[in-house]
Amino acid sequence: MLMILGWVYLLLPLVCWAVVTRTRVVAVAVFTVLAGLAMVLVGLECDWYFTRATAEIEAGYPFAAGLVILVGVLVERRLRGPRPKGESFDPTGGAAVAICAHTLIGTVICFVCGPFLSYEAFLPSAEEVSMPPGLTARSTDGYCGSNFCSRTLTIVSTAGLPPAEVADRLRRHLATDGWRPGPSNTLLRRHGWLVDTRLSEVWISESPLGVSVELAGSEPTNADIRP
């Protein structure tokens, strides 16, 4: 059921625009923008890229899509004039209803899924751990156990620095990137921006063979971690 709601949430703006459009050029332009907005959500879901504003982007999707459709309707109105009054169906009114329904569906998904997603294990993206110049990271696919998800990053110095210097340089870089000391020699940072209060955690370990980072996700906490 939630999967169906998710697809409706993703595709409803495209269907709405297909109903109200009247000109080919504007139709293609607006459809392209709406498809681009939808692909942003698909990319977030498929982990094609990482942003801490994921929750805000997903929540703002109906409003962004609605604004694009409104602009398209106004442009077409300027090009072709008002719609004939004799039409039995008012596409503009239908579009407004669809946009309201789109927002409602997003709200339902948020309230139904939000409490569960907020307290279950999640696998952070390897891109959360940014690298300073001269260091690169190789990531494992990660795994999830009972109430725990983790992935390992192998840190490599392109300049051949010793492991101790690599680890120290990485720690200093992460500190400037918003990571704060936590318990058991961890570094913590808010996984999200404003809405998502879960934390990402890293453990940096060094050995004669090199430096590795274990990256894991945890549930929301009352710890004093700034966004």
N, C-alpha and C positions, 0 to 999 in steps of 0.2 A: 504493500500500500504506500509506504513512504517512498519507494522507488518511483512509483507512478506519479506521486505528488512532486517529486524532484524533477521528473521529465516535464511535467506540466509547468512548473515554475521556470524551467529553462526555456521552453519553447513558446509559451503563451504570448510574449511580445511579438514574436515573428508571425504567429497566426493572426494576432490582432491587426498588425500592419497589413497583412495580405488582404484583410477584409476591407480596410478603410482606404487603401491607396487608389489613386485615380490616374496617375501619370507614370509612364514607364521610367523616365530618367530619375525622378524623385524616388520612385519605388525601389529602384536598384540601389540608389545611394543610401537610403534609410535602411533597407534590408541588410546592406553590407555592414553598416554601423551596428545594427542590432545583432547580427551574427558575430561580429567582433566582441561585443559585450558578453554574449553567451559563451564564446570560446575562452574568455578570461576565466569564467567560472569553471569550465571544463578543465582548463590548465591547472587551476588550484586543486580541483578534485583529483586529478591524475598526477599531481606533484611534478608538473613540468617546470615549475619555478616556485620560489618561496617569497612571501611577503608577510610581515607581521600584521598587516591590516586585512587579513583574509576574512575575518568575521564581518568587518565593516563593509568590505566590498560585496559580500554575499547579501548583507542586509540592505545595501543601497541599490542593488540591481533593479528592483521594480521602479524606483524613482528615476534612475538614469534612463532606463528603457522608456518609461512614460514620457520623460522630457524629450527624448529623441523622436518619439511618435508625435508628440504635440508640435514640435518644430516641423516635421514632415507634413502634418495636416495644414499648418498655417502657410507653408510654402506652396502647397498645392492649391490652397484657397486663393492665394495671391495670383497664381498662374491661370487658374480656371474659373475663379469666382466662386460664390456660394453654391452649395449643392441645391438641386431643384427641390422645392418644398413639397412636391408631390410624392417623393420617395416614401414607400411604406416603412422602410427601415432606415434609421438614422445611424450611419456608421460612426459618426463622431461620438454620439452618446453611447453606442456600443463599445467604442474604444475606452471611454471613461469607465464603464462598468467592468471591462476586462482588466484594466489597470488596477482598479480597486480589488478585484478578485485576485489578481496577481500578488498584491501586497498582503491580502488576507492569507493566501496559501503560504507565503513566506513566513508570516507570523505563526501559523499553525506548525510548520516544520520546525521553527525556532523553539517553540514552547514544548513540542513533543520530543524533539531530538536533543535540544540543548542540555537539559539536566543529565541525560545519559552520557552524551559525548564529553561533558565537562568533567566527569568523574571516572572515565575509563581510560585505560592506558592508550597512549598515542605515540606514534613514531615520528620524531622530529625530522625535518629535512636536513640533509648534510649541509645545505647552503646556509643554515643558521650559524654555523661556525665559520666566520669569514677568516681568510688567511692574509697575513701581512705580506708585503713584497718579499720574494725570495723563498717562500714556503708554499708547498702544494699539498693537497690532501687526496688520498684514495679512500673511497667509502665502500663498506660492505652493504649488502641489501638490507640488513637489519633483521630483527626477529622480534616476536611478541610471545611472552609467556603469560602466566596467570598474573594479571594486574601489573604487567611490566613490559615495556618495549624499549629496545636499545639497538644502536648500530655502532660500529667501530670505524674510526677514521685513522688511517696511517699517514703520519705527517712526514714529508720529505723536504729536505733543504736542497734547493737548486745550486747553492754555493758550497755544499759539502760541510755545513756547520756541524759541530758535535751535538749529540742528543741533548745534553744539559743546556746548551745555548739555544737550541731550537725550542725546547720547552719553555725556557724563560722568556724568549721573544714572543712566543704564542700567548703566554699568560698576560704579558704587558699589553699586547694588542687587544685581547679580549676584554681587558679591563677598560680600555678606551672605547670599546664597542658596547658598553652597557652591562657586561657580565659582572656580578658581585660575588664575593666569597660566601660560601655556604658551609654546612656541616660536612665533616669527613673529607676535607680538602676538595670539595666540589666548587664549581662556579655555577651560579644561577642567573637566569634572565627570564623575564616575562616572554612567554611563547607568542602571545598576541600583542595588540597595541592598546586598545581601550576596553573592548568587550571581553576578549578571551583572556582570562586571568590565570591560565595554567602556566606552569614553569617548565622550561627546558634546563637540563642539568648536564654538565660535562665533568669528566674526570680525566685529567692529563697525567699520563704515566710515561716514564722514560726508562730505557734499558740500554745496554751496550749496543743492541741491535737497532735502536731507533726510538721514536716517540709515537705513542698512540693516544687517541682520544675516544673515550666512550661517551656517547651522546644518548640521553634518555629523556623521556617526558614524564611529568608528574601531574597530579591533580591540583586544583587551585589551593592556595595557601594564604595565610595571613602574614607571611613574611614581608618585610619592608623592601620590596623589590620595585623599583620605579619602572615605568613603561620604557 
